[in-house]
Amino acid sequence: MQSALPKVLHTLAGVPLLEHVIHVARMLSPDRICVVVGHGSDKVKQLIAGNDLIWVSQEQQLGTGHALMQALPQLSADGFTLVLYGDVPLVRVQTLQQLIGVSGEKDCALLTAIIDNPFGYGRILRDLETNEIVAIVEQKDATAEQQKIEEINTGIMLIPNQYLHRWLPKLENQNSQHEYYLTDIIAMAVKDGLQVASTQAKNFWEVMGVNNKHQLAELERIYQKNCADKLLENGVSLRDPNRIDIRGELACGSDVEIDINCIFEGIVKLGNSVRVGAHCMLKNVTVAPGSIIHPFSLIEDSEIGEDCKIGPYARIRPGTRLAKKVHIGNFVEVKNSQIAAASKANHLSYIGDSTVGENVNIGAGTITCNYDGANKYRTIIEDDVFIGSDTQLIAPVKIAKGSTIGAGSTITKETPENQLTLSRSKQITIAGWKRPQKSKA
């Protein structure tokens, strides 16, 4: 991966590769989940959470069979073990359920795939008469004839525990890589008279592994294309399905439109007839029906009411709740504030730690000065207030109902209702003043 970060912590759709695998494993409701870790194990344990995980250390990386040997003390004498891989993130739970379904009470089961270019993969060897699986041979150990086989081993398998305890200690490393291959137990299963069942993944991308940044980028686009296809099937209009990134969950109502290069992180819910313009980023956001998010807007951990208009170039920060028909215009930033219905801040303003009433007009360049260098304070703006351009509201302060604030004012005290309040120094002209000039070198 050309990186100091352990491979399984590299992200796909904003989630570590290993987290994808653990998520699908949990969907099967197993008795236990063992995670075998080697390189960078401390960092992996730190970033992958779960009280249900049993961590197993593999000090030396001596192959897949050796990895499972380390977990053997954690495996019961009965039941089955399903082997998954931390760098194969997109296998579907339906495929794994299908694999479990083809195994008998004592049978092994393999997930295989047919590919045109099987180079690098272990090949499935079958009996020519019965077509039953008899062994798996790795690429480096395969003969020229065996390398022509197009059915490959994905590495994902289901093994009866009672045999696993018997077979794993018998594994040898007499091969080109001097590793203990887990695949060698298939030949042991055949020798012991067990049937080796198999099923194939519906999509090859389910079993694609990640060994470099190119493969990671390829899987990312496959994942995003699958997400886009689901949105289209559910009636969402995407301007270009190849230019959308979903790094979490995106739920959409009817008649939703999404323009190009939008990013959705965490849990995002878009109501009916919501429109999201190009180059927007939404993280953990709920947008009520009828609202429009204009291009280049960033919204995080917030709630947007019905029929609001946001942006372009707006930033809505965590803790913000907008009621219906609120307008937040270009280059306006809102943080940890509640803005009631039909209020608007259309240009170049900062609204932080504020409670804003209904029908409030906040003029261009208005700033709520909420921070004194140590503590945050709140600004209260009641209903029907008009705030002129280039105004500073020094929190904590209250702007009473119906107040008008003259442009260019600095307000430090509560204003009276329905009155004009302004604070400006007297305009003067200084005769004879000259603008400073740069000194000559």
C-alpha positions, 0 to 999 in steps of 0.5 A: 500500500506504500503507507505506514497505515495498516492495510485493513485500516485504509478506507472504502466509502469512508469506512476501514476495510476491516470494518466492512468485513466485521459488519457483514460478519455480524449480520450472520449473528455468529457465536463469536468473531475472532480477528487475527492481527499482525502488522500494526495490531495496536493501531487496528485494535484502537480504531476498530471498536467492538466488545464482541470481537476476540483479538488474536495475535499472529506475531509471524506472518507464516500464511493463512493456515498459520493465522487460523492456527493462532485462533484455534484455542478460541474455536469450540469443538463443534459448529463451523468456522467461516473464514473471511479476509480483512482486505476483501471488503465487499462480500455480501451477506446474501452470498455468505448465507448461500455458502452456509446453505450448501454445506451439510452437517459435516461438509466443508464449503468453498466460495469460488469464482470463474474469471477470465484472467485467474493469474495470481489466484489459487485454482480449484481442482476437480475430479474429471468424472464426478466434478467434485472438488479434490484440492486447491493449488496456489498459483506459484505451485500450479503446473502449466496445465493447472494454471489454465483453470479459470475457477479460482479459490476466493479464500472464503470457506466454511469448515467444521470445527471438529475437523479444523482442530484435527487438520490445522496441526498437520499443515506443512510449509513445503511449498514455494512460499514456505507458508502454511496454506489453509487451502491444504485442508481441502485435500485433507477433507477429501482424504477423510471422506468429506464432501467439499461443497461450493457456490459461486459469488454472483459478482466478482467484485464481492471477492476482490481483495485489496493489495495496492492503492489502484485496487482500492480505488477500483473497489471504491468506484464499484461500491459507489456505482452500486450505490448510485444504481440503487438510488436510480432504481428508487427514483432519485435523479442523478445528473451523473451516476459516476460522480457521487460519493456515499460514505455512510447511509443516504435515504431519499424521498420521491423526486429528489435531484442530486447534481454532480460531485456531491459527497454524503457522509454519515446518515443523510436523509433527503425529503421529497423534492429536495434538490442538491446542487453540484459539489455539495457535502452533507454529513449527518444531515436531515433535509425536509421536503422542498428544500434546495441546497445550492452548489458548493454548500457544506452542511454537517450535523444539522436539520434543514426545514421545509422549503429552505434555500441554502447557498451557494457557498454556504456553511452550516455547522453542527448543532444548527436547526433551520425551520421552514422557508429559511434562506441562508445565502452565499458565504454565510456560516451558521453554527450551533444556532436555531433559526425560525421560519421565514428568516434570512441571512443572504450574504456574507454573515456569521451566525454562531451560538444564536437563537433567531426568531421568525421573519428576521432579516440579517444584513450582509456582513453581520457577525454574532461575536460569540467568543471572548477568547475563553468562553462562548456566549449566546445571541438572542434575536427575536421575531421581526428584527431587521439588522442592517449590513456590517453589524456586530452583535456582541454576545451575550446580547438580546435584540428585542422583537421588532428592533431595527439595527442601523447598518455599521453598528456595534450592539453590546446591550439589549435593544428596546422593542420596535425601535431603531438602534444604531451606534456610529461615531460621528463622520469627520474629514481630516484636512491635509491628511495624506495616504502613506507612501512606500519608502524608496529603496 
